[in-house]
């Protein structure tokens, strides 16, 4: 996929996610965005449940989805994601939903999450989640640079 996207999960389209024509209903892409976010965090070493147990929440403040090609019943799809923007009070994830069999882009989009405490108050000062994501992003950038150095030798 490139462009620093990470493969977060592969899932098979279930019949319940489709309409009468066996095409995935549009709102299901937002569910797949959530799966991508959850699996990205898990892949980075901490899952949402841990953050919620510590009183940290990520409510969706904005969402956008652009549909390119239809996903259909029983297709195997890949959920790709990345952090596009990190601020102390918010985080923006970008997503690519791809058909695993032919690599065709099915949809792309983004969500912006607010960083709040368990009472819904926006966090403004540097906090543990912000520092953690920042360290993950810096580590991934270092690994990309090291890989680039090895390729140019």
C-alpha positions as CSV (number, residue, x, y, z in Angstrom):
1,X,0.0,0.0,0.0
2,X,2.9,2.3,0.7
3,X,2.7,6.0,1.8
4,X,3.3,4.8,5.4
5,X,-0.1,3.1,5.7
6,X,-0.1,0.0,7.9
7,X,-2.2,-3.1,7.2
8,X,-4.3,-3.3,10.3
9,X,-6.6,-6.3,9.4
10,X,-8.1,-8.5,6.8
11,X,-11.8,-9.2,7.0
12,X,-14.3,-11.0,4.8
13,X,-17.5,-9.2,3.9
14,X,-20.5,-10.7,5.7
15,X,-23.9,-11.1,4.2
16,X,-25.4,-8.9,7.0
17,X,-23.2,-6.0,5.7
18,X,-24.7,-6.0,2.2
19,X,-27.9,-4.9,0.6
20,X,-30.2,-6.9,-1.6
21,X,-27.7,-6.6,-4.5
22,X,-25.0,-8.1,-2.2
23,X,-23.1,-4.7,-2.2
24,X,-21.8,-3.4,1.1
25,X,-24.0,-0.8,2.6
26,X,-22.3,2.5,2.9
27,X,-22.4,2.9,6.7
28,X,-20.3,-0.3,7.2
29,X,-17.2,1.5,6.0
30,X,-17.3,3.6,9.1
31,X,-17.4,0.4,11.2
32,X,-14.4,-0.8,9.2
33,X,-12.6,2.5,10.0
34,X,-13.2,1.8,13.7
35,X,-11.8,-1.7,13.3
36,X,-8.7,-0.2,11.6
37,X,-8.1,2.3,14.4
38,X,-8.6,-0.4,17.1
39,X,-6.2,-2.8,15.3
40,X,-3.6,-0.1,14.7
41,X,-3.5,0.7,18.4
42,X,-3.3,-3.0,19.3
43,X,-0.5,-3.4,16.8
44,X,1.4,-0.6,18.4
45,X,1.2,-2.4,21.8
46,X,-1.8,-0.9,23.5
47,X,-5.5,-1.4,22.8
48,X,-8.4,1.0,23.3
49,X,-9.7,-0.9,26.3
50,X,-6.5,-0.1,28.2
51,X,-6.8,3.6,27.5
52,X,-10.5,3.6,28.4
53,X,-9.7,1.9,31.7
54,X,-7.3,4.8,32.4
55,X,-10.1,7.3,31.8
56,X,-9.1,8.4,28.3
57,X,-11.6,8.5,25.4
58,X,-11.4,9.2,21.7
59,X,-14.9,10.2,20.5
60,X,-15.3,10.8,16.8
61,X,-15.7,14.5,16.1
62,X,-15.6,14.3,12.2
63,X,-15.7,11.6,9.6
64,X,-15.4,11.4,5.8
65,X,-15.6,8.5,3.4
66,X,-15.1,8.5,-0.4
67,X,-16.5,5.4,-2.1
68,X,-14.5,4.3,-5.2
69,X,-15.6,0.7,-6.0
70,X,-18.1,-1.6,-4.4
71,X,-17.2,-4.2,-1.9
72,X,-19.4,-7.3,-2.3
73,X,-20.5,-10.2,-0.2
74,X,-17.7,-12.7,0.6
75,X,-14.9,-10.4,-0.7
76,X,-11.7,-10.5,1.4
77,X,-10.8,-6.9,2.1
78,X,-7.7,-5.2,3.7
79,X,-8.0,-2.4,6.2
80,X,-5.1,0.0,5.9
81,X,-4.6,3.0,8.2
82,X,-2.3,5.6,9.5
83,X,-2.1,8.7,11.8
84,X,-2.4,11.7,9.5
85,X,-2.3,14.4,12.1
86,X,-1.6,14.4,15.9
87,X,-2.5,17.4,18.1
88,X,-2.6,17.4,21.9
89,X,-6.4,17.7,21.8
90,X,-7.2,15.5,18.7
91,X,-5.9,12.8,16.4
92,X,-6.8,12.3,12.7
93,X,-6.6,8.8,11.2
94,X,-6.7,8.1,7.4
95,X,-8.0,4.9,6.0
96,X,-7.8,2.8,2.8
97,X,-10.1,-0.1,2.2
98,X,-8.7,-2.4,-0.5
99,X,-10.0,-5.6,-2.2
100,X,-7.4,-8.2,-1.2
101,X,-7.8,-10.2,-4.5
102,X,-7.0,-7.5,-7.0
103,X,-5.7,-4.5,-4.9
104,X,-8.5,-2.3,-6.1
105,X,-9.3,0.7,-3.8
106,X,-12.8,0.4,-2.5
107,X,-13.0,3.5,-0.3
108,X,-10.8,5.9,1.5
109,X,-11.5,8.4,4.2
110,X,-10.6,9.8,7.6
111,X,-11.9,10.4,11.1
112,X,-10.9,13.0,13.6
113,X,-11.1,12.0,17.2
114,X,-11.2,14.4,20.1
115,X,-8.9,13.4,23.1
116,X,-11.1,13.6,26.2
117,X,-11.2,12.4,29.7
118,X,-14.0,10.0,30.8
119,X,-16.3,12.9,31.5
120,X,-15.9,14.2,27.9
121,X,-13.7,17.2,28.8
122,X,-11.2,18.0,26.0
123,X,-7.6,17.4,27.0
124,X,-5.4,20.3,26.2
125,X,-2.0,19.7,27.9
126,X,0.3,16.9,26.9
127,X,-1.0,13.6,28.2
128,X,0.0,10.0,28.1
129,X,-1.9,9.1,24.9
130,X,-0.5,12.0,23.0
131,X,3.1,11.1,24.1
132,X,2.5,7.5,23.2
133,X,1.3,8.1,19.7
134,X,4.1,10.6,19.1
135,X,6.6,8.0,20.2
136,X,5.0,5.4,17.9
137,X,5.1,7.8,14.9
138,X,8.8,8.8,15.6
139,X,9.7,5.1,15.9
140,X,8.0,4.3,12.6
141,X,9.8,7.2,10.9
142,X,13.2,6.0,12.3
143,X,12.5,2.5,11.0
144,X,11.6,3.9,7.5
145,X,14.8,5.9,7.5
146,X,16.9,2.9,8.4
147,X,15.2,0.9,5.7
148,X,15.9,3.6,3.1
149,X,19.6,3.7,4.2
150,X,19.8,-0.1,3.7
151,X,18.3,0.2,0.2
152,X,20.7,3.0,-0.9
153,X,23.8,1.0,0.1
